[in-house]
Amino acid sequence: MIFSDNLYGMPQKKRYFVGEQVLLYGEIDTSMGRVFQWISGEIVFTDYLMVKVQCEHPVYDTAGGYHLDGQLWCAHGSKKLRRKDISDEYK
């Protein structure tokens, strides 16, 4: 059952909350150069449209800017953001 919280019709099930552990598909530096992969992070801020994710590593944004603090903004319904599952710990 999915409930709408009347904020642009975004279902509560898909919304993220501060402190939630997530995976963000982003670009980081590795020994093989810049690669896209799922990066562990935590939601540090949220409003009705966007969430701010604190990643464990410095990351690049879509414009190519490098963020040493590892913080990126993402939309609630983005396909590049997902909840961290217990099975992700063993991959």
N, C-alpha and C positions, 0 to 999 in steps of 0.2 A: 504494500500500500504506500503510495507516494502522496504527500501533502504539499500544497503550495503555500508559501508564506506571503503571497501577494506582492513580492518584490520582483517585478518583471516576470512573474510566473515561474521563477526558478524553483524547482522542487527542493524541499529540505534535504532529501536524501543525497542530492548532488552538491550541496553547499558544504564548504569547509569551515572549520572553526579554529580559533587560536589554540596552539599547543598540539594540534593534530600532526601526526607523522605522515609524510607524503613522499612520493617519488616524482621528480620533475625530469622530463626529457629535455636535456640541454647539452650545450657544447662546453667542454672543459679541455684543459691542457693535460696530456699524458706523455709518457715516454715515447709514444708513437706519433706525437703531434696533437693537433686539435681533433677531437672526436666527439660525436654525439652519443650519449648514453643516458640511462636512467640514473639520476643522482638523488641520494637521500637528502631529505630536508624536513623542516618544521614550519608550520604556518605561524607567522609572527604578527600579522595584522590582517584584518578582513573587513570589507564593507559589503554593500549589497551587490556590487558588480565584480570586484577584484579581490585577490588575496596576495599577500606578500610572503614569499617563501625564503627562508634562510637555509641555504644549501651548505653542505659540509665542505665544499671546495669552491674556490673562485670560479666564476662562470662568465660566459659571453652572452650578451643579449642578441636579439635578432638583427640589430644594426651593426654588430661586430664589436660593440663596446665591452671592455673587460671590467668586471666587477670583483675587486679583491675582497669585498665584504661578503660576497656570495649571495646577495639578496636580489631577487627578481620578482616582478609583478606578473600575475597570470589571472586570466578570467576564471570564474567559478566553473564554467562548463567546458573548459579547455581539454582537448584530447591529449595534451602534453603534460597533464597533471593527473595523478591518481593516488588513491589511498594506499599506504604501505600495508602489505599483507604479511602475516607471519611466515608464509612460504618464501617471501622475498629475502629473508634472513639467511636462507640456505642455498641461494643461487650463486 
